[in-house]
Amino acid sequence: MSVKAKYYDAIVAPIITEKATILSEHNQVIFEVPVKATKPEIKEAVEQLFKVTVEAVNTIRQKGKTKKFRGHTGRRKDIKKAIVTLKDGDTIDIASGL
């Protein structure tokens, strides 16, 4: 496994919602990360992939909802979100991709 692949495994996808857009005004970006990812792994991956300085990483574990579809009960997957606070002056343009 290459070094760059390790960083891509630590970040699943950016989360683009209304709340995430509001947080981006305060130098914060939200990513979906694997449930087993740790804060130091997330910090290193963001710094290496986007060439920015990370000040803090806060994580949230969101339990999957139980939903019904055509009479069958199912469950959405559990996800973990990482709110990454960047140093003043650093930005990540989510729309451009990597």
TITOR-674872 format. One line per 4 residues: their letters; for each residue x, z, y of N, C-alpha, C. Coordinates in nm, 3 decimals, padded with zeros to 5 digits, m for minus. Atoms other than C-alpha are relative to their C-alpha. Layout:
N
a = X/Z/Y/X/Z/Y/X/Z/Y; ...
This chain:
98
msvk = 00.086/00.000/m00.118/00.000/00.000/00.000/00.090/00.000/00.124; m00.081/00.007/m00.121/00.146/m00.101/00.333/m00.039/00.110/00.098; 00.024/m00.105/m00.099/00.168/00.137/00.626/m00.123/m00.031/00.082; 00.114/00.039/m00.083/m00.086/m00.060/00.831/m00.132/00.016/m00.078
akyy = 00.121/m00.015/00.082/m00.338/m00.056/00.541/m00.043/00.146/m00.005; 00.031/m00.143/00.000/m00.317/00.324/00.537/m00.079/00.037/00.126; 00.071/m00.029/m00.126/m00.430/00.332/00.901/m00.140/m00.060/m00.001; 00.132/00.062/00.007/m00.717/00.091/00.835/m00.093/00.079/m00.092
daiv = 00.081/m00.083/00.090/m00.836/00.321/00.552/m00.049/00.126/00.069; 00.038/m00.123/m00.070/m00.855/00.615/00.797/m00.113/m00.022/00.100; 00.108/00.030/m00.095/m01.104/00.438/01.026/m00.090/m00.107/m00.063; 00.093/00.093/00.063/m01.415/00.271/00.881/m00.053/m00.100/00.102
apii = 00.060/00.089/m00.099/m01.584/00.134/01.195/m00.024/00.077/00.129; 00.041/m00.068/m00.124/m01.654/00.208/01.561/m00.151/00.020/m00.001; 00.143/m00.025/m00.014/m01.993/00.357/01.640/m00.039/m00.035/00.142; 00.042/00.046/m00.132/m02.165/00.180/01.927/m00.146/00.036/00.019
teka = 00.135/m00.045/m00.031/m02.470/00.368/02.051/m00.006/00.031/00.149; 00.015/m00.034/m00.141/m02.608/00.470/02.387/00.086/00.122/00.035; m00.080/m00.119/m00.024/m02.443/00.811/02.358/00.150/m00.032/m00.001; m00.140/00.040/00.007/m02.110/00.652/02.260/00.043/m00.072/00.127
tils = m00.029/00.071/m00.124/m02.128/00.430/02.568/00.018/00.099/00.115; m00.012/m00.103/m00.103/m02.182/00.734/02.790/00.132/00.075/m00.014; m00.126/m00.071/00.023/m01.884/00.912/02.628/00.121/m00.086/00.036; m00.113/00.086/m00.031/m01.664/00.608/02.687/00.040/00.010/00.148
ehnq = m00.032/m00.021/m00.141/m01.686/00.682/03.060/00.091/00.122/00.019; m00.084/m00.121/m00.005/m01.505/01.011/02.983/00.120/m00.012/m00.092; m00.116/00.028/00.086/m01.222/00.847/02.781/m00.017/00.050/m00.142; 00.024/m00.038/00.138/m01.385/00.922/02.446/m00.057/m00.120/m00.076
vife = 00.046/00.108/00.086/m01.445/00.681/02.158/m00.045/00.062/m00.132; 00.051/m00.055/00.125/m01.650/00.743/01.841/00.024/m00.101/m00.112; m00.025/00.081/00.117/m01.545/00.612/01.500/m00.067/00.063/m00.121; 00.041/m00.050/00.131/m01.696/00.641/01.153/00.127/00.005/m00.084
vpvk = m00.121/m00.019/00.081/m01.427/00.777/00.921/m00.041/00.045/m00.140; 00.032/m00.050/00.134/m01.411/00.860/00.548/m00.023/00.151/00.003; 00.034/m00.142/00.002/m01.553/01.201/00.459/00.124/00.087/m00.026; m00.120/m00.078/00.033/m01.212/01.314/00.327/00.112/m00.013/00.104
atkp = m00.105/00.019/m00.102/m01.015/01.205/00.638/00.019/00.128/00.080; m00.031/m00.119/m00.078/m00.839/01.482/00.829/00.026/m00.040/00.145; m00.022/00.027/m00.142/m00.796/01.513/01.206/00.139/m00.058/00.027; m00.132/00.061/m00.025/m00.416/01.447/01.197/00.007/m00.145/m00.048
eike = 00.000/00.138/00.049/m00.473/01.132/00.986/m00.073/m00.091/00.098; 00.079/00.080/m00.094/m00.739/01.006/01.229/00.079/m00.022/00.129; m00.079/00.010/m00.124/m00.517/01.079/01.531/00.113/m00.101/m00.017; m00.113/00.091/00.024/m00.218/00.896/01.380/m00.048/m00.145/m00.012
aveq = 00.052/00.135/00.019/m00.431/00.596/01.279/m00.042/m00.064/00.133; 00.044/00.054/m00.130/m00.587/00.554/01.626/00.119/m00.030/00.088; m00.119/00.023/m00.083/m00.251/00.590/01.799/00.078/m00.123/m00.046; m00.077/00.114/00.051/m00.082/00.334/01.572/m00.075/m00.132/00.013
lfkv = 00.077/00.125/m00.003/m00.365/00.077/01.560/m00.028/m00.049/00.142; 00.041/00.041/m00.135/m00.464/00.080/01.928/00.107/00.023/00.106; m00.111/m00.025/m00.093/m00.132/00.185/02.090/m00.045/00.083/00.122; 00.046/m00.090/m00.104/m00.290/00.471/02.288/00.048/00.141/m00.035
tvea = m00.034/m00.140/00.023/m00.224/00.844/02.324/m00.128/00.080/m00.017; 00.119/m00.078/00.031/m00.483/01.072/02.164/00.024/00.145/00.040; m00.011/m00.140/m00.040/m00.541/01.413/02.324/m00.068/00.093/m00.100; 00.073/m00.086/00.092/m00.800/01.551/02.080/m00.086/m00.082/m00.094
vnti = 00.090/00.061/00.097/m01.004/01.466/01.772/m00.100/00.106/m00.043; 00.107/m00.088/00.047/m01.339/01.632/01.704/m00.077/m00.076/m00.107; 00.071/00.067/00.109/m01.527/01.559/01.381/m00.138/00.061/m00.022; 00.137/m00.040/00.030/m01.892/01.576/01.279/m00.033/m00.055/m00.139
rqkg = 00.049/00.047/00.130/m02.028/01.560/00.922/m00.151/m00.011/00.008; 00.143/00.025/m00.010/m02.373/01.404/00.919/m00.056/m00.025/m00.139; 00.062/00.013/00.132/m02.581/01.452/00.605/m00.096/m00.118/m00.001; 00.088/00.115/00.012/m02.770/01.148/00.480/m00.146/00.040/m00.010
ktkk = 00.144/m00.027/00.002/m03.146/01.136/00.531/m00.060/m00.038/m00.135; 00.079/00.039/00.114/m03.392/01.130/00.243/m00.112/m00.090/00.050; 00.100/00.097/m00.044/m03.613/00.823/00.281/m00.076/m00.053/m00.121; 00.078/00.064/00.105/m03.887/00.654/00.082/m00.007/m00.150/00.027
frgh = 00.008/00.146/m00.011/m03.888/00.280/00.013/m00.079/m00.051/m00.120; 00.089/00.052/00.104/m04.172/00.119/m00.185/m00.032/00.105/m00.105; 00.040/m00.107/00.090/m04.268/00.453/m00.336/00.114/00.072/m00.069; m00.115/m00.064/00.063/m03.915/00.541/m00.450/00.076/00.081/00.104
tgrr = m00.077/m00.084/m00.091/m03.724/00.826/m00.293/00.148/m00.033/m00.015; m00.142/00.029/m00.001/m03.369/00.746/m00.195/00.068/00.086/00.105; m00.075/m00.080/m00.096/m03.096/00.903/00.010/00.109/m00.085/00.062; m00.108/00.071/m00.069/m02.868/00.754/00.273/00.130/00.077/m00.023
kdik = m00.130/m00.064/00.026/m02.498/00.827/00.241/00.036/00.098/00.112; m00.055/m00.092/m00.099/m02.328/01.117/00.417/00.113/m00.073/00.073; m00.109/00.062/m00.075/m02.097/01.004/00.697/00.071/00.107/00.083; m00.078/m00.087/m00.087/m01.828/01.165/00.906/00.036/m00.081/00.123
kaiv = m00.032/00.066/m00.126/m01.783/01.077/01.273/00.118/00.072/00.064; m00.113/m00.058/m00.074/m01.469/01.131/01.479/m00.014/m00.039/00.147; 00.002/00.024/m00.143/m01.491/01.169/01.855/00.145/00.018/00.048; m00.141/00.002/m00.038/m01.145/01.074/01.984/00.010/00.000/00.152
tlkd = m00.023/m00.009/m00.145/m01.045/01.184/02.335/00.137/m00.060/00.031; m00.124/00.068/m00.036/m00.783/00.959/02.493/00.059/00.058/00.129; m00.068/m00.041/m00.123/m00.524/01.037/02.761/m00.053/m00.082/00.117; 00.046/00.071/m00.119/m00.626/00.943/03.116/00.081/m00.129/00.018
gdti = m00.066/00.128/m00.019/m00.548/00.577/03.177/m00.001/m00.086/m00.124; 00.007/00.077/00.124/m00.570/00.474/02.809/m00.145/m00.038/m00.029; 00.133/00.046/00.037/m00.868/00.269/02.692/00.007/m00.079/m00.130; 00.014/00.082/00.120/m00.988/00.105/02.371/m00.120/m00.089/00.023
dias = 00.109/00.095/m00.015/m01.196/m00.210/02.399/m00.056/m00.029/m00.138; 00.059/00.013/00.132/m01.421/m00.187/02.094/m00.050/m00.141/m00.025; 00.060/00.132/00.015/m01.583/m00.526/02.156/00.101/m00.105/m00.046; m00.099/00.102/00.033/m01.255/m00.718/02.114/00.043/00.006/m00.146
gl = m00.041/m00.014/00.139/m01.177/m00.581/01.765/00.150/00.006/m00.012; m00.144/m00.005/00.025/m00.835/m00.574/01.603/00.049/m00.132/m00.054
